[in-house]
């Protein structure tokens, strides 16, 4: 027997109390939780890869067998999802959310390296993907994926393949531009130093001209390649009659560069090659930081139940075969296995079934349905295999319609975009006017200096600080929040998190745990309570029923011959005796919990244990709500659940405003009635439209893809207390951004008059601009240190 | 001082080389995963046990054919 509370060496789960599975790894006896993990350990050892266990810094994923890998050998399917290279070699990039640390990438690559027919493989840690290049004539991708699945790494198709590839290309582009700008700037600056020193020590005219020519040559790649996005952006802005940040940047760059070239050719006037190159490098770095913060969030897949890629469809001869979901048409007869999620809307053909709609509504109690009833996309089959007809597919299915509603809500203007964009336009317009004025005024008095002074105004006011400060603050905040277990998906929501005093909560799964918990277990006959619970756990573990989750923390006993009769109970045998779990009869009930669901364990016809189960309020909910209220935030509870249950939770948590029995549309309508900016916290698919429409929104990692995409932030650990940290961090970030904006204002108010008066030569303007940028960046980086 | 007329153009050639090398590095995906690169150096590329296991696998496959 393993020691009590022994954790599995491979995956870190609890080991069963009554069974010993162990392996010797590097001379040490290690306990394992199941034969799947034991198989994974055996295989890793056989490959000579046991260093994996030294390299890893988190536990490995638990192997769970999937069945339908054959799809990955289907030629038509491969044609759609792979890139064909030379000689019939194919390349595919698959999403593997179980890649958790660098050791996983090492293990996967070593495993694939040893597989016949695999030409190359690369595991990507940031995005959690695996790229495989293989020869389909030599090896079967299905077999390879089955093999790594046994190790616990389950590959699925990328959900946003083309968008992801586009992001990758965009990132590679900008890295190239920055690299070339950096190499160029360093060279130009070196030559510029020689020129400045030469200026003071009477350099030969020949050498001066030579050095200028050299810096001209070195600045060519920086201007023509690295700075390209600014020119392209400025042209696009002008064509759309819009004043973006790119316009003054492009004007300053092209004027300064052209003037420098003329000065080099004629030998008269100043050259600004160093300023131009440095300017480009700084701006690009700001762009890259912003892009990376945005991509990091988009690239992060969150572990969730993947939608099935295939479903079993009935053929003409009555047999069922697996077909890709995209091939299904309304009217097709399909089979849905136990625990399988449906990606399309269905009509039930079997007599009765129970479906788990938690992903849709957040409510965890399974819904009983009968022949002819609809099963909405996103529901999970909680009974054994059922037959159903396809009702609606794709955009018309329930998921598609919710997505449409959420996208519509998202395009609504946020209050901050209403003032920040006109502000930038106004700022840029005044910069351009002031430079033109400077030029005109100096032209009338001293034409030789007019250009230089106008350029100084352009450079000194450059919105560099603005375009660097905000992305830096965002990047730092995103990282900080990530370390706290909060994924910030949309930085614009920070403002609402910091300022909004109207916070709306969903109930089930948000303020409550969203699943059955054991309230009490009372022995009814002479039987050891722990043993009885482990038998109950053993009976429940095989089912997809939500009750089973209430026993997940109890090591299951090895119950044999388990049969599950939907609506009746579960039977099984243990230690030569027959056991059964069913709903409690009124006389067995624990009167203290008569609102709760109660079940009874029966041994050979005698009731031995009664367990009361109910959804419980999260342990930190009351504390979080009261802390939020102390901060002056008004809390409202919006739920689809029955009124009396909503009211009872609201009373327990001290929430004054609570509304029950709301549809998604009604929740959305309530949100639109709130005139102030508001924050919504919810987890169901039915919350998605509200989450998308709110100024700030938060959801949980377990929520479905659509819900997560609609939210501004995701709590990776289900701790409500994180909301306080979120509020706190958001306040600090907006404070830093405000400071930066204030600095930009003060700096410009001082610098512009001097520049217009001609006291600031362009090189000093460039230094001022850089110093100002450095100041705001350092200020933003302070966010890292604030505890 | 005339040395600069030879040495600086030479440095431009080196600059072109540096740009080419950098381009090659980006193209061969070396900048794709900025999170992972830091820990790559900690792992052995030529694990002796693993090499032996691969060798055995190859032999077994040959004898199967």
Contacts between the chains, C-beta under 8 A, distances in Angstrom:
chain1	res1	chain2	res2	distance
A	46	B	53	6.5
A	47	B	50	6.2
A	47	B	53	5.0
A	47	B	54	7.9
A	48	B	47	6.4
A	48	B	48	7.7
A	48	B	49	3.3
A	48	B	50	3.9
A	48	B	51	7.3
A	48	B	52	5.9
A	48	B	53	3.7
A	48	B	54	7.8
A	49	B	47	7.0
A	49	B	49	7.5
A	49	B	50	5.5
A	49	B	53	7.8
A	50	B	49	7.2
A	51	B	43	7.7
A	51	B	44	6.5
A	51	B	47	5.9
A	51	B	49	7.8
A	55	B	42	6.9
A	55	B	43	5.8
A	102	B	36	5.5
A	102	B	39	3.9
A	102	B	40	6.9
A	102	B	42	7.6
A	102	B	43	7.3
A	103	B	43	7.5
A	105	B	36	6.1
A	106	B	43	4.8
A	110	B	47	7.4
A	110	B	50	5.9
A	113	B	54	7.6
A	114	B	50	7.6
A	114	B	53	7.1
A	114	B	54	4.7
A	114	B	57	6.1
A	116	B	61	6.6
A	122	B	29	7.3
A	124	B	32	6.8
A	124	B	33	5.0
A	124	B	36	7.2
A	125	B	33	5.7
A	125	B	35	5.1
A	125	B	36	3.8
A	126	B	33	5.1
A	126	B	34	6.8
A	126	B	35	4.4
A	126	B	36	6.8
A	127	B	33	7.6
A	168	B	32	6.8
A	171	B	32	7.7
A	172	B	26	5.7
A	172	B	27	7.9
A	172	B	31	7.0
A	172	B	32	7.2
A	175	B	26	5.7
A	175	B	31	4.9
A	176	B	22	7.4
A	176	B	23	6.4
A	176	B	26	5.0
A	179	B	19	8.0
A	179	B	22	4.6
A	179	B	26	7.0
A	180	B	19	5.8
A	180	B	22	7.1
A	183	B	15	6.5
A	183	B	18	5.5
A	183	B	19	6.0
A	183	B	22	6.9
A	184	B	15	7.8
A	187	B	11	7.2
A	187	B	15	5.8
A	191	B	8	7.7
A	204	B	1	7.8
A	207	B	1	6.8
A	207	B	4	7.1
A	210	B	4	7.4
A	210	B	5	6.8
A	210	B	8	7.7
A	211	B	8	7.8
A	214	B	8	5.4
A	214	B	9	7.9
A	214	B	12	7.2
A	217	B	12	6.4
A	218	B	12	7.0
A	218	B	15	6.8
A	221	B	19	6.7
